[in-house]
Amino acid sequence: MNYDDFCKNFGVKLKYYRLFKKFTQEQLAEKLEVDAHYISDIECGRRNITFKTLWKLSKAIGTDTYKFFQFDN
């Protein structure tokens, strides 16, 4: 897996958990105090995030951080 695929897979997993919790991108962005475009960019694999953002995402969605890295092959 190359870096671009890694970012896309992370974004797919984020979208999965966001939809599972029935959050819109706007609702999740509000919880993180960021713009909705930021969430969209992460989900599309266009944005790098920090550990702090990863932690905020896991708290906002209510899941463990490691689950964002369990990619389907």
C-alpha positions, 0 to 999 in steps of 0.5 A: 500500500502506498501513501495515497492509498493509506490516506484514502483508506483512512478517509473511507474508514472515517466516513464509515464511522461518521455515517454509522453514528449518523453524523453529517460532515457539518456536525462532525466538523462542529464537534471538532471546531473545524470547517466541513471542507476539512472533514471532506478533505480527510475523507477523500484522502487529500488532507494530512491530520495530526495526532491531536486531530485523530484523538479528537475524531475518535472522541467525537465519534466514540471509537478507539483510534486504532479502528481507523487503521483497520483497513479491508484488503 
